[in-house]
Amino acid sequence: MALFSKPKVALWPKADGLDIYFNQDENNHLSFEIDLWQFQNEDSLKNLADFFKKRKVTDIHVLLDDKYVVTKTFIYDSVVNHLNPEDVVTLAKDSVDFPISPESVTFDLQSQDNRTLVRTSIFNQEKFHLLRDNLSKLGLNVLEYKTVSEAVINVFSQIDNGQYFFFYPSSTTEYLAVLAEKGEVYLTSTIKKTLPELKKLLNYAGAYFGNKEPLQYLPNENYRENEIVTRFQKPSDFPLPLLAFFAGGKIKPAPAIIKTETVNTPFTPPMEENNKKNLLPIIAVFLVTLIAASLIVWYVLNHNKSPEDGLNNPGGETQTEEISPVPTDTQIETPTPTQAEVDKNIKIQVLNGTEINGQAATIKGELVKLGFTSIATGNSSSPATANKISTKASVPASYFAANLTSFQGADTDQLATSSSYDVVILIGTNLSGTSTATATPTKTGTTSATPTVKH
């Protein structure tokens, strides 16, 4: 980025809030509790408009969730060189749960032998118009729209330009499944992480390309989002789709982060019981080996010396040596309690409630080392005098209290289910140990627009 040039800005509007990303290393992510997919009047947009005006933001890139722009591919059993939009509407209308018209679809035709693939993008026009109107009220000029699936495949095609299914986490319980070939998206579908629909999706690959077992890229199994982002020389807390806007040039060579030796293995959800069964043979071999080794040691220590050993004695007599038994401690160690695992893809916000700069970045660094990938930092809107951990009901606050410096014994409470974050960590003390009771915060790092319009 050129000296003194303004950083690129990308918006990711969601039903539960708006995420704003800046193409810079620090203070690069902020969230507003406002739904731009719903109608918003001038008053409800005022805080957000002031935010952009203050930072002189006018040009933006926008990520579109794939539930508002759905990609489907249909098959004609003949070669077709032209289709009317009305024909495509007839094909697509049962694939989405919103009304569509000829203006709602874009498509291209790809001939294969004696048939044609009709690759179609289906827009939710009602939602899309609301989004564009809200962006216009904010005085923003959209440089580019991209769906999340399109953005992810644009980036990942630099690693694999073949044919595969890519599974990107869309929530803590769901994946966005994307079927791609040569950098183009052919199918998008939101599925549960238990993947009961996986077989159906694999059948699509067979119908389109004749490949019933395409490669499958799965988070934290065949790829790690933060490692890919780092290879593009961007902050590791950036979501992968942002690289379609922010990353320029080719990725750096790096140690293989894609486990290509496992990508051909059909994906099945992790099953704890099966993992336990797989460990039984290993445990059995270990126990047998341990018993055998114990018998050998006992035999060596307790068996009399052989008569031949007497040849080394002046009298030629056989000598025996009594070996007193060594007392053993039969006390069994109390097993160390294991700590519950936490999903590393949850959204975390770190707020500095003190006047000491850099404390939020310190905690963010600790969270990155623990494996977390989605971490926003900022300053608290009011001063704090104690450390505090707030989590949703599904996330154990004890995990963060045990693993973060200076947060042992921190106050805890529960976040509302509607919160944009799964965990909010508030810093109210000097992490080096000095009291900050009189500290006053610097400018607010997170802002909320009111009111939020619900569905």
Helices and strands as residue ranges (DSSP letters): E 9-14, E 17-22, E 29-32, H 46-54, E 59-64, E 69-76, H 85-92, G 93-95, G 102-104, E 105-112, E 115-123, H 125-137, E 141-147, H 148-156, E 163-169, E 174-181, E 184-192, H 198-209, E 215-217, H 225-231, G 240-242, H 243-246, H 272-302, G 307-312, E 347-352, H 359-369, E 374-379, E 388-391, H 397-403, E 411-414, E 423-427
